[in-house]
Amino acid sequence: MPPVKRSFSSTMRSRKGTVHPAMGPSQIAATAELFAVLSEGSRLRILQILQNEPASVGELVARLELKQANVSKQLGILLAAGVVARRQEGNRAIFSIAMPLVHDLCELVCHGVRQQAIDRAAALGG
């Protein structure tokens, strides 16, 4: 496997050998903003639920055991970033994932974290 190129040249090679154009400053800023949005634990918990099915604020509050104000605040941040979408059903707002890459990103990161834990446990004889 070739090493990942770590410079800001015009192209970058991924671990799989795929060549991608290097990101410009605005793309880097947008990517950093998305990672900042995804860096908060309760937002990740919300997304984990929404990966399976759309849900209302009330349903999220009940499943997460968080205060309604906190869930609403986190949904507002996710909505402003374009990560989730909202639709009205009567007097209920139903939220769903609007950015499909979130499914892939969560799977990739969660698998990586799980594998690291397995590797660490094996190294410690567990």
C-alpha positions in Angstrom: 0.0 0.0 0.0 1.6 3.4 -1.0 1.9 6.0 1.7 -0.7 8.8 1.8 0.7 12.0 0.4 0.5 14.7 3.1 1.4 17.9 1.3 -0.8 20.6 -0.2 0.2 19.9 -3.8 -2.4 19.9 -6.6 -3.3 16.2 -6.1 -3.3 13.7 -3.2 -3.2 9.9 -3.2 -5.5 8.1 -0.9 -4.6 4.9 1.0 -6.3 2.9 -1.8 -4.2 4.6 -4.4 -7.0 6.8 -5.8 -5.7 10.2 -6.8 -7.9 13.2 -5.6 -7.4 16.9 -6.4 -6.1 18.7 -3.3 -8.7 20.8 -1.5 -8.5 24.6 -1.8 -8.7 26.9 1.3 -12.5 27.2 1.1 -13.0 23.5 0.8 -10.7 22.9 3.8 -12.7 25.5 5.8 -16.0 23.8 4.8 -14.7 20.4 5.8 -13.4 21.7 9.1 -16.8 23.2 9.8 -18.5 19.9 9.1 -16.2 18.0 11.4 -16.8 20.6 14.1 -20.6 20.0 13.7 -20.0 16.3 14.0 -17.6 16.6 17.0 -20.3 16.9 19.7 -21.4 13.7 21.4 -25.1 14.4 21.6 -25.2 15.3 17.9 -23.6 12.0 17.1 -26.2 10.2 19.2 -29.0 12.0 17.4 -27.5 11.0 14.0 -27.2 7.4 15.2 -30.9 7.3 15.8 -31.7 9.1 12.5 -29.6 6.7 10.5 -32.3 4.1 11.2 -35.4 6.2 10.8 -36.7 9.8 10.9 -37.8 11.0 14.3 -39.5 13.9 16.0 -38.0 16.0 18.7 -40.1 14.2 21.3 -39.0 10.8 20.1 -35.4 11.9 20.2 -35.8 13.3 23.8 -37.3 10.0 25.0 -34.7 7.8 23.4 -31.7 10.0 24.3 -32.9 10.9 27.8 -31.8 14.5 27.2 -33.7 17.7 27.8 -35.9 18.9 25.0 -34.0 22.3 24.9 -30.7 20.5 24.4 -32.1 18.2 21.6 -33.7 21.2 19.9 -30.4 23.2 20.1 -28.4 20.3 18.6 -30.9 19.7 15.9 -30.7 23.4 15.0 -27.0 23.1 14.6 -27.3 20.0 12.4 -30.0 21.6 10.4 -28.0 24.9 9.8 -25.1 22.7 8.6 -27.3 20.8 6.2 -26.7 17.5 7.9 -30.4 17.0 8.7 -33.6 18.0 7.1 -36.9 18.9 8.8 -40.5 18.3 7.6 -43.7 19.1 9.3 -46.3 16.4 10.1 -49.2 18.3 11.7 -47.7 20.1 14.7 -44.6 17.8 14.8 -41.3 18.4 13.2 -39.8 15.2 11.8 -36.0 15.2 11.3 -34.0 12.9 9.0 -30.5 12.8 7.6 -30.1 15.1 4.6 -26.4 14.5 3.9 -26.0 10.9 2.8 -22.3 10.9 3.3 -22.9 11.0 7.0 -23.9 7.4 6.9 -20.6 6.4 5.2 -18.6 8.7 7.5 -20.2 7.3 10.7 -19.7 3.7 9.5 -16.0 4.4 8.6 -15.2 6.1 11.9 -17.2 3.8 14.1 -15.6 0.8 12.5 -12.1 2.3 12.9 -12.8 3.1 16.6 -14.2 -0.4 17.2 -11.1 -2.0 15.5 -8.7 0.1 17.5 -10.4 -1.1 20.7 -10.1 -4.7 19.6 -6.5 -4.2 18.7 -5.7 -2.6 22.1 -7.5 -5.3 24.0 -5.6 -8.0 22.1 -2.3 -6.2 22.8 -3.1 -6.1 26.5 -3.9 -9.8 26.4 -7.7 -9.3 26.7 
